[in-house]
Amino acid sequence: MNEGHQVRVKVRTVHAVYTGDLFVPAKRKRFSDVINDPESTFINLTDVRMNDGPEKIEHLSLNKYLIESIRNV
C-alpha cells in the first residue's frame, strides 16, 4: 500500500476548474512538493468534479503547464 495522504485541491486551468484529491506521497510533505516535482509533467486527481458540476470523474490527469492556480479546499 502506498504511504502518504490525500489533499483536496481546487485547480484552475484555462478551460475549467477541477476539484479533486491529490495524493501526496510520504516522501513529500506538501502538495506543492508534488506540483513542483521536475520529473513529472502531469498531476493525478481522484474523485474530481469539473466546474462544481454534478458529474464525478474517478481519475483525471492534468498537464501541469496548463494550470493557472491551485489551492487547498
N, CA, C and O atoms as a DFTB+ gen file, in Angstrom:
292 C
 N C O
     1  1       0.842      -1.188       0.000
     2  2       0.000       0.000       0.000
     3  2       0.884       1.247       0.000
     4  3       1.908       1.292       0.681
     5  1       0.481       2.246      -0.762
     6  2       1.236       3.495      -0.815
     7  2       1.031       4.286       0.461
     8  3      -0.091       4.446       0.940
     9  1       2.135       4.780       1.003
    10  2       2.044       5.616       2.190
    11  2       2.033       7.066       1.755
    12  3       2.719       7.449       0.807
    13  1       1.254       7.863       2.451
    14  2       1.106       9.268       2.145
    15  2      -0.283       9.716       2.543
    16  3      -0.950       9.055       3.339
    17  1      -0.717      10.824       1.999
    18  2      -2.049      11.333       2.331
    19  2      -2.679      12.048       1.144
    20  3      -1.992      12.477       0.217
    21  1      -3.994      12.167       1.195
    22  2      -4.753      12.867       0.164
    23  2      -4.968      14.317       0.587
    24  3      -5.210      14.605       1.759
    25  1      -4.876      15.214      -0.370
    26  2      -5.151      16.631      -0.132
    27  2      -6.226      17.051      -1.129
    28  3      -6.083      16.825      -2.331
    29  1      -7.301      17.662      -0.636
    30  2      -8.361      18.159      -1.521
    31  2      -7.894      19.497      -2.081
    32  3      -7.557      20.408      -1.326
    33  1      -7.875      19.612      -3.410
    34  2      -7.385      20.827      -4.067
    35  2      -8.390      21.316      -5.112
    36  3      -9.206      20.550      -5.625
    37  1      -8.305      22.587      -5.402
    38  2      -9.062      23.196      -6.490
    39  2      -8.035      23.714      -7.481
    40  3      -7.187      24.540      -7.145
    41  1      -8.127      23.209      -8.725
    42  2      -7.158      23.534      -9.768
    43  2      -7.868      24.316     -10.870
    44  3      -8.853      23.849     -11.441
    45  1      -7.364      25.491     -11.157
    46  2      -7.929      26.325     -12.225
    47  2      -7.023      26.230     -13.442
    48  3      -5.816      26.454     -13.361
    49  1      -7.642      25.887     -14.584
    50  2      -6.933      25.884     -15.861
    51  2      -7.616      26.902     -16.774
    52  3      -8.583      27.555     -16.382
    53  1      -7.106      27.023     -17.977
    54  2      -7.697      27.938     -18.953
    55  2      -9.142      27.550     -19.253
    56  3      -9.986      28.419     -19.472
    57  1      -9.431      26.252     -19.263
    58  2     -10.730      25.773     -19.723
    59  2     -11.727      25.424     -18.633
    60  3     -12.931      25.426     -18.892
    61  1     -11.267      25.123     -17.414
    62  2     -12.188      24.660     -16.379
    63  2     -11.540      24.765     -15.004
    64  3     -10.347      25.038     -14.866
    65  1     -12.378      24.536     -13.987
    66  2     -11.907      24.440     -12.613
    67  2     -12.209      23.028     -12.132
    68  3     -13.343      22.561     -12.234
    69  1     -11.198      22.353     -11.610
    70  2     -11.319      20.979     -11.149
    71  2     -11.107      20.924      -9.640
    72  3     -10.160      21.514      -9.120
    73  1     -11.980      20.222      -8.947
    74  2     -11.826      19.999      -7.518
    75  2     -11.675      18.501      -7.316
    76  3     -12.541      17.722      -7.715
    77  1     -10.571      18.100      -6.696
    78  2     -10.318      16.677      -6.519
    79  2      -9.254      16.416      -5.475
    80  3      -8.701      17.340      -4.879
    81  1      -8.976      15.131      -5.264
    82  2      -7.984      14.704      -4.281
    83  2      -6.653      14.449      -4.965
    84  3      -6.573      13.723      -5.955
    85  1      -5.616      15.055      -4.422
    86  2      -4.248      14.891      -4.909
    87  2      -3.487      14.061      -3.892
    88  3      -3.453      14.408      -2.712
    89  1      -2.871      12.960      -4.335
    90  2      -2.098      12.112      -3.431
    91  2      -0.719      12.701      -3.218
    92  3      -0.002      12.991      -4.176
    93  1      -0.348      12.877      -1.946
    94  2       0.979      13.362      -1.588
    95  2       1.725      12.191      -0.947
    96  3       1.375      11.778       0.158
    97  1       2.746      11.646      -1.619
    98  2       3.490      10.509      -1.066
    99  2       4.181      10.877       0.249
   100  3       4.424      12.051       0.529
   101  1       4.488       9.865       1.039
   102  2       5.125      10.081       2.345
   103  2       6.462      10.809       2.217
   104  3       6.859      11.535       3.129
   105  1       7.155      10.622       1.099
   106  2       8.457      11.290       0.930
   107  2       8.310      12.794       0.656
   108  3       9.298      13.527       0.674
   109  1       7.097      13.242       0.408
   110  2       6.800      14.670       0.216
   111  2       6.001      15.168       1.424
   112  3       5.277      14.389       2.044
   113  1       6.122      16.423       1.755
   114  2       5.393      16.951       2.910
   115  2       4.173      17.773       2.502
   116  3       3.150      17.749       3.187
   117  1       4.276      18.496       1.395
   118  2       3.208      19.406       0.987
   119  2       2.768      19.084      -0.434
   120  3       3.510      18.466      -1.198
   121  1       1.555      19.509      -0.786
   122  2       1.099      19.283      -2.159
   123  2       1.938      20.086      -3.135
   124  3       2.064      19.693      -4.295
   125  1       2.516      21.200      -2.704
   126  2       3.370      21.986      -3.599
   127  2       4.637      21.210      -3.975
   128  3       5.215      21.458      -5.033
   129  1       5.078      20.272      -3.120
   130  2       6.222      19.428      -3.476
   131  2       5.873      18.538      -4.669
   132  3       6.721      18.281      -5.524
   133  1       4.629      18.070      -4.725
   134  2       4.175      17.247      -5.854
   135  2       4.082      18.107      -7.112
   136  3       4.521      17.690      -8.184
   137  1       3.519      19.288      -6.988
   138  2       3.350      20.189      -8.132
   139  2       4.705      20.615      -8.702
   140  3       4.858      20.730      -9.918
   141  1       5.673      20.847      -7.839
   142  2       6.978      21.343      -8.279
   143  2       7.971      20.256      -8.638
   144  3       9.130      20.560      -8.919
   145  1       7.557      19.003      -8.637
   146  2       8.444      17.901      -8.990
   147  2       8.834      18.018     -10.467
   148  3       7.973      17.892     -11.338
   149  1      10.109      18.257     -10.761
   150  2      10.523      18.466     -12.159
   151  2      10.470      17.199     -13.019
   152  3      10.541      17.287     -14.244
   153  1      10.349      16.035     -12.401
   154  2      10.319      14.779     -13.147
   155  2       8.941      14.417     -13.662
   156  3       8.799      13.462     -14.427
   157  1       7.918      15.164     -13.255
   158  2       6.549      14.838     -13.646
   159  2       5.906      16.014     -14.378
   160  3       5.969      17.151     -13.911
   161  1       5.293      15.737     -15.518
   162  2       4.600      16.767     -16.290
   163  2       3.118      16.829     -15.923
   164  3       2.456      17.835     -16.175
   165  1       2.602      15.758     -15.331
   166  2       1.177      15.671     -15.016
   167  2       0.960      15.518     -13.512
   168  3       1.812      14.989     -12.797
   169  1      -0.196      15.990     -13.048
   170  2      -0.656      15.668     -11.699
   171  2      -1.905      14.800     -11.856
   172  3      -2.666      14.951     -12.813
   173  1      -2.099      13.907     -10.917
   174  2      -3.233      12.994     -10.959
   175  2      -4.201      13.324      -9.835
   176  3      -3.814      13.411      -8.670
   177  1      -5.461      13.506     -10.197
   178  2      -6.518      13.779      -9.229
   179  2      -7.527      12.638      -9.243
   180  3      -7.756      12.018     -10.282
   181  1      -8.123      12.364      -8.097
   182  2      -9.191      11.377      -8.000
   183  2     -10.422      12.047      -7.411
   184  3     -10.332      13.112      -6.800
   185  1     -11.576      11.410      -7.600
   186  2     -12.857      11.944      -7.106
   187  2     -13.024      13.414      -7.501
   188  3     -13.196      14.288      -6.651
   189  1     -12.970      13.658      -8.794
   190  2     -12.914      15.012      -9.353
   191  2     -14.300      15.495      -9.779
   192  3     -15.105      14.738     -10.322
   193  1     -14.547      16.754      -9.522
   194  2     -15.720      17.443     -10.057
   195  2     -15.209      18.610     -10.900
   196  3     -14.315      19.349     -10.488
   197  1     -15.801      18.759     -12.098
   198  2     -15.394      19.825     -13.009
   199  2     -16.413      20.952     -12.923
   200  3     -17.616      20.722     -13.045
   201  1     -15.923      22.180     -12.710
   202  2     -16.767      23.375     -12.616
   203  2     -17.897      23.194     -11.602
   204  3     -19.007      23.682     -11.813
   205  1     -17.613      22.490     -10.501
   206  2     -18.589      22.223      -9.431
   207  2     -19.860      21.556      -9.944
   208  3     -20.922      21.698      -9.339
   209  1     -19.760      20.840     -11.037
   210  2     -20.904      20.148     -11.623
   211  2     -21.245      18.879     -10.859
   212  3     -20.512      18.472      -9.958
   213  1     -22.356      18.258     -11.221
   214  2     -22.809      17.065     -10.510
   215  2     -22.055      15.788     -10.885
   216  3     -22.042      14.829     -10.113
   217  1     -21.428      15.769     -12.063
   218  2     -20.746      14.560     -12.520
   219  2     -19.413      14.389     -11.803
   220  3     -18.626      15.330     -11.705
   221  1     -19.166      13.177     -11.302
   222  2     -17.910      12.868     -10.635
   223  2     -17.026      12.076     -11.590
   224  3     -17.464      11.092     -12.186
   225  1     -15.780      12.513     -11.728
   226  2     -14.788      11.835     -12.556
   227  2     -13.877      11.061     -11.607
   228  3     -13.303      11.636     -10.683
   229  1     -13.749       9.771     -11.836
   230  2     -12.980       8.922     -10.922
   231  2     -11.500       9.281     -10.906
   232  3     -10.892       9.356      -9.838
   233  1     -10.911       9.505     -12.092
   234  2      -9.481       9.810     -12.186
   235  2      -9.239      10.788     -13.330
   236  3      -9.821      10.654     -14.406
   237  1      -8.381      11.765     -13.090
   238  2      -8.068      12.761     -14.107
   239  2      -6.596      13.132     -13.994
   240  3      -6.103      13.398     -12.898
   241  1      -5.899      13.149     -15.115
   242  2      -4.511      13.610     -15.164
   243  2      -4.495      14.969     -15.843
   244  3      -5.051      15.135     -16.929
   245  1      -3.860      15.936     -15.204
   246  2      -3.778      17.294     -15.744
   247  2      -2.327      17.652     -16.037
   248  3      -1.438      17.396     -15.225
   249  1      -2.099      18.239     -17.193
   250  2      -0.792      18.746     -17.546
   251  2      -0.484      19.950     -16.660
   252  3      -1.256      20.909     -16.626
   253  1       0.627      19.905     -15.952
   254  2       0.965      20.987     -15.016
   255  2       1.147      22.330     -15.715
   256  3       0.957      23.378     -15.098
   257  1       1.512      22.310     -16.996
   258  2       1.754      23.563     -17.709
   259  2       0.462      24.293     -18.084
   260  3       0.505      25.445     -18.514
   261  1      -0.677      23.631     -17.923
   262  2      -1.971      24.265     -18.195
   263  2      -2.612      24.862     -16.941
   264  3      -3.655      25.510     -17.022
   265  1      -1.991      24.642     -15.791
   266  2      -2.552      25.117     -14.523
   267  2      -2.271      26.601     -14.342
   268  3      -1.133      27.056     -14.451
   269  1      -3.342      27.346     -14.062
   270  2      -3.209      28.769     -13.750
   271  2      -3.040      28.974     -12.254
   272  3      -2.251      29.819     -11.830
   273  1      -3.781      28.203     -11.441
   274  2      -3.664      28.299      -9.990
   275  2      -4.138      26.995      -9.353
   276  3      -4.901      26.231      -9.944
   277  1      -3.667      26.770      -8.143
   278  2      -4.077      25.602      -7.373
   279  2      -4.081      25.979      -5.894
   280  3      -3.210      26.711      -5.424
   281  1      -5.087      25.462      -5.164
   282  2      -5.164      25.777      -3.724
   283  2      -5.852      24.650      -2.983
   284  3      -6.572      23.842      -3.570
   285  1      -5.615      24.611      -1.675
   286  2      -6.300      23.662      -0.801
   287  2      -7.757      24.085      -0.632
   288  3      -8.068      25.276      -0.613
   289  1      -8.639      23.105      -0.512
   290  2     -10.042      23.413      -0.173
   291  2     -10.488      22.574       0.998
   292  3     -11.633      22.683       1.435
